[in-house]
Amino acid sequence: QVQLVESGGGLVQPGGSLRLSCTASGINFSTHSMSWYRQAPGKERELVAIISSAGITNYGDSAKGRFTISRDNAKNTMLLQMNSLKSEDTAVYYCKARRDGGLSTYWGQGTQVTVSS
């Protein structure tokens, strides 16, 4: 059974930082690209950042220069370091895994990030 479990969300003041974690089980983690998406109330889900199985990263416009995605294949874990947070970063953040060369895609349940003073 595949499970993606996000953690690290919470309430933070504008300008603050959070680190999100996604831990996977039931998949060969090293052969999956991993990504973070977010969805704010009333908005569509959008890509935040993606890291390939080879460690190549790419970011959505909203994350460039502020967020850093990384992965630790030994721990089956992906991280998202978020700095200089803004109120518009408030959303539910989801972890996604996609198998290289395949169609299998898995999602986590999400973790709430709220940026507010």
trRosetta pair geometry for C-beta under 8 A, 3 or more apart (Angstrom, degrees):
i j d omega theta_ij theta_ji phi_ij phi_ji
1 25 7.9 22 90 107 72 99
1 26 5.2 -94 91 -103 37 150
2 24 7.5 -22 -164 -164 83 91
2 25 7.2 166 -149 89 40 57
2 26 3.9 -151 -94 99 44 129
2 27 5.4 45 -122 -45 105 100
2 97 7.7 -138 -175 62 128 135
2 106 4.9 -103 139 -115 140 151
3 24 7.1 160 87 -153 57 46
3 25 4.8 4 53 54 98 97
3 26 5.8 99 10 9 69 124
4 22 5.7 -2 -175 -173 96 105
4 23 7.5 160 -154 78 49 40
4 24 5.3 -13 -102 -100 74 77
4 95 4.7 -151 162 95 126 118
4 96 7.5 73 159 -98 176 20
4 97 6.0 -174 -79 -9 133 112
4 106 5.7 145 -21 128 122 109
4 107 6.6 -121 51 148 137 20
4 108 3.6 -102 108 -71 103 88
4 109 7.9 174 86 -4 80 62
5 22 7.0 156 76 -153 41 54
5 23 5.1 -19 60 59 95 89
5 24 7.9 -179 19 -78 70 32
5 25 7.9 19 -2 5 106 101
5 95 8.0 0 66 40 16 145
5 108 6.2 163 -87 -136 14 117
5 109 7.6 5 -121 21 54 101
6 9 7.1 43 137 -22 111 109
6 20 6.3 -14 -164 -174 100 106
6 21 7.0 149 -155 82 50 50
6 22 5.1 -21 -95 -96 70 79
6 93 6.6 -180 -169 98 153 89
6 94 7.1 -119 -40 -132 151 33
6 95 5.0 174 -72 -12 103 115
6 108 4.7 117 -23 135 99 153
6 109 6.9 -141 26 58 101 69
6 110 6.2 -22 41 -160 145 10
6 111 4.0 -133 121 -20 119 113
7 20 7.2 157 82 -157 39 61
7 21 5.0 -16 61 61 88 99
7 22 8.0 168 19 -80 65 37
7 23 7.6 7 9 1 109 103
7 111 6.2 160 -106 -93 16 149
8 18 6.1 131 153 170 96 96
8 19 5.4 -90 -162 97 141 57
8 20 4.2 -180 78 -113 129 41
8 21 5.0 117 -26 8 129 80
8 111 6.5 69 56 139 63 162
9 18 7.0 45 -123 175 36 147
9 20 6.4 30 -61 -104 70 100
9 93 6.4 176 -85 34 117 111
9 111 3.4 178 -16 150 128 102
9 112 4.9 132 148 68 144 43
9 113 4.8 -112 -140 -67 95 66
10 18 6.6 179 46 -120 90 130
10 112 7.6 85 -72 91 19 80
10 113 7.1 7 43 -119 36 56
10 114 7.3 -81 138 37 32 85
11 114 4.8 -22 -105 74 71 108
11 115 8.0 162 -157 -87 52 25
11 116 6.6 -48 -156 45 97 95
12 16 4.0 -141 172 87 110 136
12 17 7.1 -136 -163 57 152 20
12 18 5.4 -133 -32 -50 152 109
12 85 5.7 62 99 60 127 155
12 113 7.5 -22 19 -166 109 85
12 114 7.4 149 24 84 62 57
12 115 5.7 -26 75 -109 84 69
13 16 4.8 100 60 -23 69 124
13 115 7.3 54 166 -162 12 69
13 116 7.3 -64 -114 88 47 32
13 117 5.4 57 -140 -100 92 66
14 85 6.4 -134 -134 96 41 76
14 86 6.0 35 -137 -126 96 40
14 87 6.0 -32 -85 -44 112 78
14 115 5.8 85 -83 167 62 104
14 116 7.5 28 -37 -112 84 11
14 117 6.0 -41 8 -51 100 97
15 84 6.2 -22 -135 -135 47 51
15 85 6.7 -54 23 52 10 67
16 85 5.4 -30 67 35 66 116
16 115 7.4 -173 48 -131 100 92
17 81 7.2 -7 -170 -176 112 79
17 82 6.2 162 -154 90 62 61
17 83 4.8 -11 -104 -106 104 62
17 84 7.7 21 -80 -13 79 37
17 85 6.7 169 -90 -18 30 106
18 82 5.0 -2 60 58 80 111
18 85 6.7 44 6 -58 98 145
18 113 6.3 -175 66 -130 163 114
19 79 6.1 -13 -176 -167 100 107
19 80 7.0 164 -157 82 52 50
19 81 5.1 -14 -109 -105 90 64
19 82 7.1 -176 -85 20 37 74
20 36 7.0 103 86 -118 142 138
20 79 6.8 149 82 -160 56 53
20 80 4.3 0 55 53 105 102
20 82 6.9 45 -6 -11 98 114
20 93 5.7 -78 -112 108 163 150
20 111 6.3 167 -135 67 111 139
20 113 7.5 -65 -69 -67 122 125
21 77 6.0 -21 -166 -165 98 111
21 78 7.4 148 -159 80 49 49
21 79 5.6 -19 -102 -104 67 73
21 80 8.0 -151 -65 23 30 70
22 34 7.0 171 83 -171 136 124
22 36 7.6 -166 -25 -86 138 88
22 77 6.7 150 78 -156 51 58
22 78 4.5 -10 58 58 105 96
22 79 7.7 -163 21 -73 74 30
22 80 7.9 48 -10 -9 103 99
22 95 3.4 137 -122 -111 144 152
22 108 6.0 -126 -136 -38 108 152
23 75 7.4 -71 -121 145 96 88
23 76 6.0 68 -162 106 70 92
23 77 5.0 -21 -98 -99 73 85
24 27 5.5 -48 162 46 124 110
24 29 5.1 144 75 -99 131 106
24 32 7.5 -158 -169 59 174 149
24 34 7.8 -122 -36 -105 137 122
24 76 4.7 -121 62 170 81 103
24 77 7.5 -170 13 -81 76 36
24 78 7.6 48 -20 -3 108 98
24 95 7.9 -146 -68 142 92 136
24 97 5.9 78 -109 -63 141 150
24 106 7.9 105 -133 91 111 139
25 76 6.7 81 -75 140 54 155
27 31 8.0 -133 160 61 93 89
27 32 5.9 23 146 -32 135 144
27 97 6.1 142 69 138 171 154
27 99 7.4 -137 -159 -80 121 97
27 106 6.9 -142 -51 13 144 151
28 31 4.7 21 106 25 110 113
28 32 7.1 145 86 -21 63 95
29 32 6.0 -74 -156 33 36 110
29 34 8.0 9 -166 -59 85 125
29 73 5.8 168 105 -143 111 70
29 76 4.3 -165 -51 -124 157 78
29 97 7.7 -82 -128 -133 64 137
30 53 6.1 83 164 -158 51 101
30 73 4.4 51 -89 -149 94 130
31 53 5.6 12 -141 -125 24 148
31 99 6.2 17 121 -149 96 77
31 100 5.2 -104 176 19 76 112
32 53 6.2 129 60 -82 21 103
32 97 4.4 11 165 -172 145 98
32 98 6.1 144 -161 67 86 33
32 99 5.3 -50 -100 -93 84 46
32 100 6.7 -139 -97 -21 29 76
33 50 6.3 18 166 -179 113 103
33 51 6.8 -179 -160 92 73 44
33 52 4.8 -36 -110 -125 103 50
33 53 5.7 -82 -68 -32 60 74
33 97 7.4 154 79 -155 46 51
33 98 5.1 -17 59 63 94 94
33 100 6.6 109 -22 -74 87 75
34 50 7.2 166 91 -154 42 59
34 51 5.4 -9 63 60 88 91
34 69 7.8 -177 100 177 98 123
34 71 5.8 127 40 -91 141 131
34 78 4.3 -155 144 -78 151 152
34 95 7.1 -20 -168 -168 96 91
34 96 7.1 153 -158 83 49 55
34 97 5.6 -17 -103 -102 73 71
34 98 8.0 -177 -79 23 30 70
35 47 6.4 -41 175 -142 131 94
35 48 7.5 148 173 54 82 75
35 49 6.5 -171 -150 97 71 47
35 50 3.9 -18 -101 -104 106 80
35 51 7.2 173 -81 19 57 59
35 69 7.9 -14 -128 -143 47 157
35 95 7.6 148 82 -158 44 48
35 96 4.8 -19 64 62 91 103
35 98 7.4 11 7 3 111 108
36 47 7.8 103 86 -165 55 55
36 48 4.2 -47 103 62 100 120
36 49 5.1 23 42 48 105 82
36 50 7.7 -149 26 -71 60 48
36 69 6.5 -156 4 -102 116 120
36 78 7.7 -166 -52 130 93 126
36 80 5.0 37 -54 -71 159 147
36 93 5.9 -10 -168 -173 106 103
36 94 7.1 145 -158 76 54 47
36 95 6.3 -29 -101 -99 65 55
36 96 7.5 176 -85 18 17 85
37 45 5.1 32 161 174 127 105
37 46 6.4 163 -158 81 82 31
37 47 5.7 -50 -104 -101 80 41
37 48 6.1 175 -111 0 21 90
37 93 7.3 158 84 -157 42 54
37 94 4.7 -18 65 62 93 101
37 96 6.0 45 -6 -16 111 123
38 45 7.0 173 88 -150 26 67
38 46 6.1 -23 61 60 74 81
38 48 5.3 68 -9 -53 103 120
38 89 7.8 -42 172 -167 170 62
38 91 3.9 78 172 109 111 144
38 92 6.6 160 -154 80 67 42
38 93 4.8 -27 -97 -100 91 65
38 94 6.9 172 -87 15 35 76
38 113 7.6 -49 -129 37 126 122
39 43 6.4 -175 -162 84 62 84
39 44 7.1 -84 -125 149 92 24
39 45 4.2 -41 -76 -94 107 73
39 46 7.3 143 -85 11 56 67
39 91 5.6 154 70 -171 27 109
39 92 5.4 -17 60 57 85 93
39 94 7.1 27 -1 -9 101 117
39 110 7.8 -52 36 -123 105 139
40 43 4.4 31 65 33 90 127
40 88 7.7 -43 -83 -169 158 60
40 90 6.3 81 -120 97 106 72
40 91 4.2 -74 -71 -96 70 96
40 92 7.9 170 -83 15 32 66
43 46 7.4 -34 141 -18 115 110
43 91 7.8 -64 62 -112 125 116
45 94 7.1 -18 -146 27 126 135
46 60 6.2 95 149 -136 103 161
46 62 7.5 67 118 16 139 134
47 50 6.6 -25 -167 -37 119 106
47 60 4.8 159 98 -63 78 117
48 59 7.3 -31 154 -150 50 72
48 60 5.3 -79 -128 20 23 123
48 62 7.1 -65 -124 75 70 105
48 63 5.0 100 -174 -54 73 142
48 67 6.6 -49 168 106 104 169
48 69 8.0 136 113 -65 93 121
48 80 7.0 30 117 -140 135 146
48 93 7.0 -7 -14 -136 156 100
49 57 6.6 -9 -175 -166 103 99
49 58 7.0 168 -154 87 60 47
49 59 4.8 -15 -105 -109 87 71
49 60 6.7 -103 -60 6 51 81
49 63 5.3 -116 -55 120 99 164
49 67 5.8 -140 -41 116 138 125
49 68 8.0 120 -139 -177 167 12
49 69 4.0 -178 132 -38 136 133
49 80 6.4 151 47 -119 132 109
50 57 6.9 158 85 -151 52 52
50 58 5.1 -6 56 57 96 92
50 59 7.9 -164 22 -76 65 34
50 69 7.1 118 50 87 7 171
51 55 6.4 -15 -176 -141 103 35
51 56 7.0 159 -154 76 56 38
51 57 5.0 -18 -100 -96 79 77
51 69 4.9 -157 -41 126 113 120
51 70 6.9 111 -83 -121 162 15
51 71 5.3 -174 106 -21 146 117
51 78 6.7 176 44 -137 128 116
52 55 6.6 -43 70 27 78 19
52 56 4.4 12 26 48 120 90
52 57 7.7 -134 7 -65 76 34
53 100 5.3 -46 -7 -56 145 128
55 71 7.0 -138 -106 45 72 109
57 69 5.4 162 -134 65 119 106
59 63 4.4 -130 -169 87 110 108
59 64 4.7 146 102 -76 133 69
59 67 6.5 155 -134 72 126 103
59 69 7.4 177 -85 -1 89 114
60 63 5.0 77 59 13 78 105
60 64 7.4 -131 92 -29 38 83
61 64 6.0 -39 -149 3 35 116
62 88 7.5 -121 -148 119 126 112
62 89 7.5 159 159 -96 120 78
63 66 6.1 -123 -164 62 45 91
63 67 3.9 -49 -164 35 99 128
63 82 8.0 -78 -134 -115 93 88
64 67 7.8 -30 -49 39 14 85
66 82 6.7 25 138 -158 94 62
66 83 5.4 -145 -169 70 71 75
66 84 4.8 -104 -132 60 111 108
66 85 7.7 136 170 -75 130 43
67 80 6.0 -9 -170 -174 112 93
67 81 6.6 157 -157 83 56 56
67 82 5.0 -11 -106 -105 92 67
67 83 7.2 -178 -81 24 42 69
68 80 7.4 159 79 -156 45 47
68 81 4.4 -3 55 54 96 107
68 83 8.0 29 -1 0 96 106
69 78 7.0 -6 -170 -179 92 101
69 79 7.1 161 -153 86 46 57
69 80 5.5 -15 -100 -103 72 74
69 81 8.0 -156 -70 23 27 71
70 78 7.2 168 89 -157 43 59
70 79 4.9 -7 60 56 90 102
70 81 7.4 27 6 -6 109 103
71 77 7.0 168 -154 95 59 50
71 78 4.7 -24 -102 -105 85 75
71 79 7.3 -174 -82 17 35 72
72 75 4.3 17 108 35 118 106
72 76 7.8 -31 92 23 76 19
72 77 4.9 3 53 62 100 95
72 78 7.8 -169 22 -79 65 33
72 79 7.5 45 -8 -14 98 106
73 76 7.2 30 -163 -77 37 42
78 95 6.6 146 64 -140 125 117
80 93 7.3 -134 60 177 154 145
82 85 5.7 56 140 -78 109 101
82 89 6.9 139 -176 -176 136 150
82 113 7.5 26 57 -147 167 153
85 89 5.0 -104 -157 50 85 151
85 113 7.8 -128 -144 168 138 120
85 115 4.6 -152 145 -109 114 135
86 89 5.2 113 58 -11 67 99
86 115 6.1 90 102 120 22 157
87 90 6.0 -19 180 -13 53 114
87 115 5.1 -150 -102 98 36 103
87 116 6.4 71 -118 -87 93 60
88 115 7.8 -34 34 62 30 132
89 113 6.4 -56 135 120 92 127
89 115 5.1 60 63 -8 97 143
90 113 6.3 -152 -129 105 42 75
90 114 5.2 34 -129 -129 104 49
90 115 5.1 -129 -60 29 85 81
90 116 7.1 44 -81 -43 134 92
91 112 8.0 -154 113 -144 29 55
91 113 6.1 6 57 57 59 97
92 110 4.2 19 170 179 112 132
92 111 7.0 151 -158 70 69 25
92 112 5.5 -38 -101 -94 73 61
92 113 7.5 154 -107 18 23 73
93 110 6.4 145 71 -153 37 73
93 111 5.4 -27 60 63 92 81
93 112 7.8 157 14 -104 78 12
93 113 5.5 42 -17 -8 116 118
94 107 5.8 -10 177 -163 123 100
94 108 5.7 176 -160 62 69 86
94 109 7.9 -147 -121 93 87 15
94 110 4.7 -38 -84 -91 80 83
95 107 7.1 142 82 -159 56 50
95 108 3.9 45 50 2 97 130
96 105 6.5 -8 -172 -171 102 96
96 106 6.9 158 -155 83 54 50
96 107 5.4 -17 -102 -101 78 69
96 108 7.5 -115 -63 7 42 80
97 105 7.1 164 85 -154 53 49
97 106 4.6 -4 55 55 99 100
98 102 7.8 -174 172 75 71 77
98 104 7.1 156 -150 90 51 58
98 105 4.9 -8 -102 -105 84 82
98 106 7.8 -170 -71 23 44 65
99 102 4.0 -9 93 53 115 120
99 103 7.7 -7 55 47 104 24
99 104 4.4 36 8 59 124 104
99 105 7.8 -122 9 -68 76 45
108 111 7.9 -13 123 -20 130 86
